Amino acid sequence: MPNHLQQLALRAIFGLYILCLPVSLPAYEDVLPRYALVLGNANYKFSPLKNSVNDARDMAASLRKLRYKVTLLTDKNPEQMREGIYNFFENVKEPDAITLVYYAGHAVQADNVNYLLPVNAGITSFEKLKQVSFSINELFRVLKHSRSKQNVIILDACRNNPFKASAPGSQGRSVILGDSQLTSLADGLAPVEAPRNTLIAYATEPGNTASDGKGRNGAYTSALLHHISRSETAEVLFKKVRKEVLRSTRYKQTPWEHSSLTEKFYFMPPSNEEIPDIIGF
Protein backbone atom coordinates (compact mmCIF):
# COMPACT_ATOMS: atom_id res chain seq x y z
CA MET A 1 0.00 0.00 0.00
CA PRO A 2 1.44 3.38 -0.93
CA ASN A 3 2.65 5.50 1.98
CA HIS A 4 0.03 8.19 1.49
CA LEU A 5 -2.78 5.60 1.61
CA GLN A 6 -1.32 4.18 4.82
CA GLN A 7 -1.26 7.65 6.34
CA LEU A 8 -4.89 8.25 5.38
CA ALA A 9 -5.92 4.93 6.91
CA LEU A 10 -4.07 5.70 10.17
CA ARG A 11 -5.70 9.12 10.35
CA ALA A 12 -9.15 7.56 9.87
CA ILE A 13 -8.49 4.99 12.60
CA PHE A 14 -7.21 7.68 14.97
CA GLY A 15 -10.27 9.83 14.25
CA LEU A 16 -12.61 6.96 15.10
CA TYR A 17 -10.66 6.35 18.30
CA ILE A 18 -11.08 9.98 19.37
CA LEU A 19 -14.82 9.85 18.69
CA CYS A 20 -15.16 6.79 20.89
CA LEU A 21 -13.48 8.42 23.88
CA PRO A 22 -15.80 9.56 26.72
CA VAL A 23 -16.50 13.27 26.47
CA SER A 24 -16.44 15.42 29.59
CA LEU A 25 -19.08 18.05 29.01
CA PRO A 26 -18.90 21.33 30.90
CA ALA A 27 -21.15 21.56 33.96
CA TYR A 28 -23.64 24.37 33.89
CA GLU A 29 -22.43 25.93 37.12
CA ASP A 30 -19.23 26.69 35.23
CA VAL A 31 -20.87 27.99 32.06
CA LEU A 32 -24.34 29.48 32.44
CA PRO A 33 -24.24 33.10 33.67
CA ARG A 34 -26.31 33.70 36.80
CA TYR A 35 -27.85 37.02 37.82
CA ALA A 36 -29.82 37.91 40.93
CA LEU A 37 -31.85 41.00 41.73
CA VAL A 38 -32.49 41.25 45.48
CA LEU A 39 -34.94 43.86 46.78
CA GLY A 40 -35.76 44.60 50.40
CA ASN A 41 -38.12 47.35 51.57
CA ALA A 42 -38.73 47.91 55.28
CA ASN A 43 -38.72 51.63 56.14
CA TYR A 44 -42.37 52.30 55.34
CA LYS A 45 -43.91 55.35 57.02
CA PHE A 46 -47.33 53.72 57.34
CA SER A 47 -46.37 50.21 58.53
CA PRO A 48 -42.61 49.56 58.87
CA LEU A 49 -41.20 46.05 58.77
CA LYS A 50 -38.49 44.66 61.01
CA ASN A 51 -36.67 42.08 58.91
CA SER A 52 -37.15 42.78 55.20
CA VAL A 53 -33.83 44.57 54.68
CA ASN A 54 -32.03 41.95 56.80
CA ASP A 55 -33.64 39.25 54.66
CA ALA A 56 -32.51 40.94 51.44
CA ARG A 57 -28.95 41.52 52.62
CA ASP A 58 -28.55 37.96 53.86
CA MET A 59 -30.02 36.55 50.66
CA ALA A 60 -27.67 38.70 48.57
CA ALA A 61 -24.68 37.45 50.57
CA SER A 62 -25.71 33.81 50.10
CA LEU A 63 -26.27 34.22 46.36
CA ARG A 64 -22.86 35.87 45.91
CA LYS A 65 -21.29 32.79 47.50
CA LEU A 66 -23.15 30.73 44.89
CA ARG A 67 -21.52 32.84 42.16
CA TYR A 68 -24.53 34.92 41.20
CA LYS A 69 -23.88 38.44 39.98
CA VAL A 70 -26.04 40.22 42.56
CA THR A 71 -27.77 43.59 42.42
CA LEU A 72 -29.01 44.59 45.89
CA LEU A 73 -31.63 47.33 46.29
CA THR A 74 -32.98 48.30 49.72
CA ASP A 75 -35.59 50.85 50.81
CA LYS A 76 -36.10 52.29 47.33
CA ASN A 77 -38.77 54.82 46.37
CA PRO A 78 -41.00 54.21 43.29
CA GLU A 79 -38.63 55.76 40.75
CA GLN A 80 -35.55 54.03 42.15
CA MET A 81 -37.27 50.67 42.37
CA ARG A 82 -38.60 50.76 38.80
CA GLU A 83 -35.29 52.01 37.39
CA GLY A 84 -33.38 49.33 39.30
CA ILE A 85 -35.56 46.51 37.99
CA TYR A 86 -35.36 47.66 34.36
CA ASN A 87 -31.60 48.25 34.54
CA PHE A 88 -31.07 44.79 36.00
CA PHE A 89 -32.75 43.01 33.11
CA GLU A 90 -31.09 45.24 30.52
CA ASN A 91 -27.73 44.03 31.83
CA VAL A 92 -28.60 40.36 31.28
CA LYS A 93 -27.05 40.01 27.85
CA GLU A 94 -25.66 36.47 27.61
CA PRO A 95 -27.71 33.75 25.96
CA ASP A 96 -29.05 31.07 28.30
CA ALA A 97 -28.65 33.27 31.37
CA ILE A 98 -30.32 32.32 34.64
CA THR A 99 -32.05 35.12 36.54
CA LEU A 100 -33.39 35.21 40.06
CA VAL A 101 -35.54 37.98 41.56
CA TYR A 102 -36.04 38.04 45.32
CA TYR A 103 -38.34 40.53 47.04
CA ALA A 104 -38.92 41.08 50.76
CA GLY A 105 -41.31 43.81 51.82
CA HIS A 106 -44.93 44.84 51.68
CA ALA A 107 -47.08 43.69 48.79
CA VAL A 108 -50.83 43.76 48.29
CA GLN A 109 -53.38 42.33 45.88
CA ALA A 110 -55.99 44.43 44.14
CA ASP A 111 -58.34 43.12 41.44
CA ASN A 112 -56.27 39.90 41.32
CA VAL A 113 -53.07 41.85 40.57
CA ASN A 114 -50.17 41.77 43.02
CA TYR A 115 -48.27 45.01 43.71
CA LEU A 116 -44.82 45.34 45.30
CA LEU A 117 -44.76 48.47 47.46
CA PRO A 118 -41.83 50.92 47.38
CA VAL A 119 -41.03 53.13 50.37
CA ASN A 120 -41.72 56.89 50.41
CA ALA A 121 -44.45 56.35 47.84
CA GLY A 122 -47.08 58.69 49.28
CA ILE A 123 -49.85 56.14 48.81
CA THR A 124 -53.07 57.69 50.13
CA SER A 125 -55.57 56.23 47.66
CA PHE A 126 -56.23 53.13 45.60
CA GLU A 127 -55.44 54.96 42.36
CA LYS A 128 -52.13 56.20 43.78
CA LEU A 129 -51.27 52.62 44.77
CA LYS A 130 -51.62 51.44 41.17
CA GLN A 131 -49.61 54.38 39.85
CA VAL A 132 -46.51 54.12 42.04
CA SER A 133 -46.27 50.41 42.92
CA PHE A 134 -44.55 47.81 40.77
CA SER A 135 -46.97 45.10 39.72
CA ILE A 136 -46.08 41.47 39.16
CA ASN A 137 -47.66 41.80 35.71
CA GLU A 138 -45.14 44.51 34.85
CA LEU A 139 -42.33 42.29 36.12
CA PHE A 140 -43.55 39.52 33.81
CA ARG A 141 -43.50 41.91 30.84
CA VAL A 142 -39.92 42.93 31.59
CA LEU A 143 -38.97 39.28 32.06
CA LYS A 144 -40.51 38.25 28.75
CA HIS A 145 -38.35 40.72 26.81
CA SER A 146 -35.12 39.88 28.62
CA ARG A 147 -32.53 37.38 27.39
CA SER A 148 -32.87 35.14 30.43
CA LYS A 149 -33.93 31.55 29.77
CA GLN A 150 -34.57 30.23 33.27
CA ASN A 151 -36.14 32.45 35.90
CA VAL A 152 -36.97 32.19 39.58
CA ILE A 153 -39.07 34.81 41.40
CA ILE A 154 -39.22 34.61 45.20
CA LEU A 155 -41.77 36.74 47.04
CA ASP A 156 -41.43 36.96 50.80
CA ALA A 157 -44.15 39.57 50.83
CA CYS A 158 -47.44 37.96 51.87
CA ARG A 159 -48.09 40.06 54.96
CA ASN A 160 -51.16 41.86 56.30
CA ASN A 161 -52.65 44.73 54.33
CA PRO A 162 -50.37 47.53 55.64
CA PHE A 163 -52.95 50.23 54.98
CA LYS A 164 -55.33 48.89 57.60
CA ALA A 165 -53.00 50.33 60.24
CA SER A 166 -53.64 53.82 58.85
CA ALA A 167 -57.40 53.57 58.60
CA PRO A 168 -59.50 56.17 60.49
CA GLY A 169 -59.53 55.37 64.20
CA SER A 170 -56.40 53.20 64.06
CA GLN A 171 -52.94 53.83 65.50
CA GLY A 172 -51.06 54.24 62.21
CA ARG A 173 -47.67 55.97 62.33
CA SER A 174 -48.29 58.35 59.47
CA VAL A 175 -51.21 59.53 57.37
CA ILE A 176 -54.77 58.54 58.14
CA LEU A 177 -56.37 57.05 55.06
CA GLY A 178 -59.97 57.65 54.13
CA ASP A 179 -59.95 55.51 50.96
CA SER A 180 -62.00 52.46 51.93
CA GLN A 181 -60.96 50.66 48.73
CA LEU A 182 -57.37 50.84 49.92
CA THR A 183 -57.90 49.96 53.58
CA SER A 184 -60.18 47.03 52.71
CA LEU A 185 -57.72 45.25 50.40
CA ALA A 186 -57.52 41.52 51.08
CA ASP A 187 -54.58 40.15 53.04
CA GLY A 188 -51.90 38.09 51.29
CA LEU A 189 -51.32 37.82 47.55
CA ALA A 190 -53.41 36.60 44.64
CA PRO A 191 -52.43 33.36 42.86
CA VAL A 192 -50.45 34.02 39.68
CA GLU A 193 -49.43 31.64 36.93
CA ALA A 194 -45.76 31.70 36.03
CA PRO A 195 -44.62 32.64 32.51
CA ARG A 196 -42.77 29.98 30.54
CA ASN A 197 -39.52 28.70 32.08
CA THR A 198 -40.26 30.51 35.34
CA LEU A 199 -40.78 29.40 38.91
CA ILE A 200 -42.61 31.69 41.35
CA ALA A 201 -42.15 30.94 45.04
CA TYR A 202 -44.38 32.52 47.67
CA ALA A 203 -43.77 32.70 51.40
CA THR A 204 -47.29 31.40 51.98
CA GLU A 205 -50.40 30.28 50.11
CA PRO A 206 -52.74 32.74 48.33
CA GLY A 207 -54.77 34.94 50.64
CA ASN A 208 -52.74 34.06 53.73
CA THR A 209 -50.12 36.09 55.57
CA ALA A 210 -46.47 35.38 56.37
CA SER A 211 -44.55 35.94 59.58
CA ASP A 212 -41.96 38.73 59.73
CA GLY A 213 -40.02 36.53 62.16
CA LYS A 214 -38.87 36.93 65.74
CA GLY A 215 -35.14 37.00 65.03
CA ARG A 216 -33.04 38.57 62.28
CA ASN A 217 -34.98 36.96 59.42
CA GLY A 218 -38.56 36.14 58.53
CA ALA A 219 -39.66 32.52 58.90
CA TYR A 220 -39.63 31.86 55.15
CA THR A 221 -36.31 33.51 54.29
CA SER A 222 -34.69 31.90 57.32
CA ALA A 223 -35.64 28.46 56.01
CA LEU A 224 -34.61 29.34 52.46
CA LEU A 225 -31.18 30.52 53.62
CA HIS A 226 -30.79 27.24 55.48
CA HIS A 227 -31.27 25.16 52.32
CA ILE A 228 -30.23 27.33 49.38
CA SER A 229 -26.59 26.24 49.19
CA ARG A 230 -27.46 22.55 48.78
CA SER A 231 -27.07 20.87 45.40
CA GLU A 232 -30.73 19.94 45.01
CA THR A 233 -33.31 20.73 42.38
CA ALA A 234 -35.63 23.64 43.13
CA GLU A 235 -38.55 21.26 43.54
CA VAL A 236 -36.78 19.22 46.22
CA LEU A 237 -35.33 22.28 47.94
CA PHE A 238 -38.64 24.16 48.18
CA LYS A 239 -40.35 21.10 49.65
CA LYS A 240 -37.76 21.10 52.44
CA VAL A 241 -38.27 24.84 52.94
CA ARG A 242 -42.01 24.27 53.17
CA LYS A 243 -41.62 21.61 55.84
CA GLU A 244 -39.31 23.81 57.90
CA VAL A 245 -41.65 26.82 57.71
CA LEU A 246 -44.63 24.68 58.69
CA ARG A 247 -42.77 23.45 61.75
CA SER A 248 -41.46 26.88 62.78
CA THR A 249 -44.87 28.58 62.42
CA ARG A 250 -46.84 25.70 63.96
CA TYR A 251 -48.53 25.04 60.62
CA LYS A 252 -49.87 28.58 60.29
CA GLN A 253 -47.82 29.36 57.16
CA THR A 254 -47.54 27.12 54.10
CA PRO A 255 -45.11 28.26 51.38
CA TRP A 256 -46.08 27.32 47.85
CA GLU A 257 -44.78 27.56 44.30
CA HIS A 258 -46.05 27.74 40.75
CA SER A 259 -43.63 26.49 38.12
CA SER A 260 -43.47 26.34 34.35
CA LEU A 261 -39.80 25.29 34.27
CA THR A 262 -39.01 22.83 31.50
CA GLU A 263 -35.60 21.80 32.84
CA LYS A 264 -34.07 21.20 36.24
CA PHE A 265 -33.07 24.28 38.20
CA TYR A 266 -30.46 24.40 40.95
CA PHE A 267 -29.49 27.32 43.16
CA MET A 268 -26.22 25.43 43.67
CA PRO A 269 -25.76 23.02 40.74
CA PRO A 270 -23.90 19.75 41.40
CA SER A 271 -20.46 19.65 39.86
CA ASN A 272 -21.38 16.89 37.37
CA GLU A 273 -24.63 18.42 36.04
CA GLU A 274 -24.55 19.00 32.28
CA ILE A 275 -25.85 22.15 30.64
CA PRO A 276 -29.63 21.85 30.18
CA ASP A 277 -31.13 22.21 26.71
CA ILE A 278 -33.38 25.11 27.71
CA ILE A 279 -36.26 26.08 25.45
CA GLY A 280 -36.44 29.85 24.93
CA PHE A 281 -39.47 32.09 24.96
Buried (B, 14 or more C-beta within 10 A) or exposed (E): EEEEEEEEEEEEEEEEEEEEEEEEEEBBBEEBBBBBBBBBBBBBBBBBBBBBBBBBBBBBEBBBEBEBBBBBBBBBBBEBBBEBBEEBBEBBEBEBBBBBBBBBBBBBBBEEBBBBBBBBBBBBBBEBBBEBBBBBEBBBEBBBEBBBBBBBBBBBBBBBBBBBBBBEEEEBEBEEBEBEEBBEBEBBBBBBEBBBBBBBBBBBBBEBBBBBBEEBBBBBBBBBBBBBBEBBBBEEBBBBBBEBBBEBBEEBBBBBBBBEBBBBBBBBBEEEBEBBEBEEE
